[in-house]
Amino acid sequence: MWPVIPAKAGIHFDLMSLESRFRAQVARIALSFGRREQAISQYQRALDADPNDPAPARSLGFLHAAAGDAERGIGYLNRALALAPDHAPTHFNVGFIHHQRNDVESAIAAFERAVALDPRIDRAWYGLGMAYRTLGRPAESARALERAAKLQPMNDIAWYELGMAWYALKRYDKVQEVIEHLNGFEPKQTMRLVRDTPEREAALARDRSA
């Protein structure tokens, strides 16, 4: 599981009306106190006050998705993308929701768009790798997970999944590299990967004796 990227404030003072700025600020304060419904109400009022600003729509999409209302979340995020189509974190959020709904092809399209716009979003690479794995495409999965792991060298989950992708491709040498890296900071995940790749040691032994 990977987290949805929370929407940043991103207030454009030349676009948003005073009313919209005020409502967005009230929403952020409400969120700081854990008052989600009040925050949703205030972000909606902010969006109503300035329908051309994508920031409140992003926030509404994130909040509805986090509350389990994927349909409404996607709707607001798509509205935000219609206003600002090159916002990479929003594409990631769309991909995350699609993947949660088992719409894997749509998830891949959104994740691909996110990393094309900003290759530094490790969570989008991770999501892309997991989506490709769901479709039984380990080569593409390994490619994406390798990018995620290199962006986050201490992310043991990404490294474990990368090891499993290499294992599916019978690249036991690559699995061994992942094990050695993991062992440097997360022994429990290392042992899990060792346990889940039983053919690796025998295959490497055969290669050494050949």
C-alpha positions in Angstrom: 0.0 0.0 0.0 1.3 3.5 -0.8 -0.1 6.8 0.3 -2.0 9.3 -1.8 0.0 12.5 -2.1 -1.9 15.2 -0.1 -2.8 18.2 -2.1 -0.6 21.2 -1.4 -2.1 24.6 -0.8 -0.7 26.1 -4.1 -2.8 29.3 -3.7 -2.6 31.6 -6.8 -3.4 35.0 -5.3 -3.9 36.5 -8.8 -6.7 34.0 -9.5 -8.4 33.3 -6.2 -10.9 35.7 -4.8 -10.6 37.0 -1.2 -13.6 34.8 -0.3 -11.9 31.7 -1.8 -8.6 32.4 0.0 -10.4 32.8 3.2 -12.4 29.6 2.8 -9.3 27.6 1.9 -7.5 28.8 5.0 -10.5 27.9 7.2 -10.4 24.4 5.6 -6.7 24.0 6.4 -7.4 25.0 10.0 -10.3 22.6 10.2 -8.1 19.8 8.9 -5.4 20.5 11.5 -8.1 19.8 14.2 -9.2 16.6 12.4 -12.5 18.1 11.2 -12.7 16.6 7.8 -16.3 17.3 7.0 -15.9 21.0 7.9 -12.8 21.1 5.7 -14.7 19.6 2.8 -17.4 22.1 3.2 -15.0 25.0 3.2 -13.0 23.8 0.3 -16.2 23.4 -1.7 -17.0 27.0 -0.9 -13.5 28.0 -2.0 -14.0 26.2 -5.3 -17.5 27.8 -5.7 -15.9 31.2 -5.2 -13.2 30.7 -7.8 -14.1 27.8 -10.1 -11.0 28.4 -12.2 -8.5 27.5 -9.5 -7.4 23.9 -9.3 -6.1 23.9 -5.7 -9.5 23.5 -3.9 -10.5 20.8 -6.4 -7.3 18.9 -5.7 -7.9 19.1 -1.9 -11.5 18.0 -2.4 -10.4 15.1 -4.5 -7.9 14.0 -1.9 -10.3 14.3 1.0 -13.1 12.4 -0.7 -10.8 9.6 -1.8 -9.2 9.3 1.6 -12.8 9.0 3.1 -13.5 6.1 0.7 -15.6 8.0 -1.9 -13.5 7.1 -4.9 -16.0 8.2 -7.5 -16.3 11.7 -6.1 -12.6 11.9 -5.5 -11.8 11.1 -9.1 -14.4 13.6 -10.3 -12.7 16.5 -8.4 -9.2 15.4 -9.4 -10.2 15.3 -13.0 -11.7 18.8 -12.7 -8.4 19.9 -11.3 -6.5 18.3 -14.2 -8.8 20.0 -16.6 -7.6 23.3 -15.1 -4.0 22.3 -14.7 -3.2 19.2 -16.8 0.6 19.2 -16.0 0.3 18.7 -12.3 2.1 15.5 -11.7 0.9 14.7 -8.1 -2.7 14.9 -9.2 -2.0 12.3 -11.9 -0.5 10.1 -9.3 -3.6 10.5 -7.1 -5.8 9.6 -10.0 -3.7 6.5 -10.7 -3.7 5.5 -7.0 -7.5 5.6 -6.9 -7.9 3.7 -10.2 -5.5 1.0 -8.9 -7.5 0.7 -5.7 -10.6 0.2 -7.8 -8.8 -2.5 -9.9 -8.9 -0.4 -13.0 -5.3 -1.2 -13.7 -5.0 0.1 -17.2 -6.3 3.5 -16.2 -3.9 3.4 -13.2 -1.0 2.7 -15.5 -1.9 5.6 -17.8 -2.1 8.0 -14.9 1.1 6.8 -13.3 2.9 7.0 -16.7 1.7 10.6 -17.1 2.9 11.5 -13.5 6.4 10.2 -14.1 6.6 11.8 -17.5 5.8 15.1 -15.9 8.0 14.6 -12.8 10.4 11.6 -12.8 11.2 12.3 -9.1 7.8 11.0 -7.8 9.0 7.7 -6.4 5.5 6.7 -5.4 4.3 7.0 -9.0 7.1 4.7 -10.1 6.2 2.3 -7.3 2.5 2.4 -8.3 3.4 1.8 -11.9 5.5 -1.2 -10.9 2.8 -2.7 -8.8 0.2 -2.1 -11.6 2.4 -3.8 -14.2 2.8 -6.7 -11.8 -0.9 -7.1 -11.4 -1.1 -7.5 -15.2 1.6 -10.1 -15.2 4.2 -8.0 -16.9 7.4 -8.4 -14.8 9.8 -6.7 -17.1 7.9 -3.4 -17.0 7.3 -3.9 -13.3 11.0 -4.3 -12.6 11.8 -1.2 -14.7 9.5 0.9 -12.7 10.3 -0.5 -9.3 14.0 0.0 -9.9 13.3 3.7 -10.5 11.3 3.8 -7.3 14.0 2.0 -5.3 16.8 4.2 -6.5 14.8 7.3 -5.7 14.3 5.9 -2.1 17.3 3.8 -1.3 16.0 3.1 2.2 12.5 2.1 1.2 12.5 -1.6 2.1 9.1 -2.3 0.6 10.1 -1.0 -2.8 13.3 -3.0 -2.7 11.5 -6.1 -1.7 9.0 -5.8 -4.6 11.9 -5.1 -6.9 13.6 -8.3 -5.8 10.3 -10.2 -6.5 10.1 -8.7 -9.9 13.6 -9.8 -10.8 12.7 -13.3 -9.4 9.8 -13.5 -11.7 12.2 -12.8 -14.6 14.6 -15.5 -13.3 17.3 -12.8 -12.9 18.7 -14.4 -9.7 21.8 -12.3 -9.9 19.7 -9.2 -9.6 17.7 -10.7 -6.8 21.0 -11.3 -5.0 22.0 -7.6 -5.5 18.7 -6.6 -3.9 19.3 -8.9 -1.0 22.7 -7.5 -0.3 21.4 -4.0 -0.4 18.4 -4.8 1.9 20.7 -6.5 4.3 22.5 -3.3 5.0 19.5 -1.7 6.7 16.5 -4.0 7.0 17.3 -7.6 7.9 13.7 -8.7 8.4 12.8 -7.7 4.9 16.0 -9.4 3.7 14.9 -12.6 5.3 11.5 -12.3 3.8 13.0 -11.9 0.3 15.4 -14.8 0.9 12.4 -17.0 2.0 10.3 -16.0 -1.0 12.9 -16.7 -3.6 13.7 -20.3 -3.0 15.2 -21.1 -6.4 17.7 -18.3 -6.3 20.5 -20.1 -4.3 20.4 -23.2 -6.4 20.5 -21.3 -9.6 23.4 -19.1 -8.5 25.3 -22.3 -7.3 24.8 -23.8 -10.8 26.1 -20.7 -12.4 29.2 -20.7 -10.2 30.0 -24.3 -11.0 29.4 -24.0 -14.7 
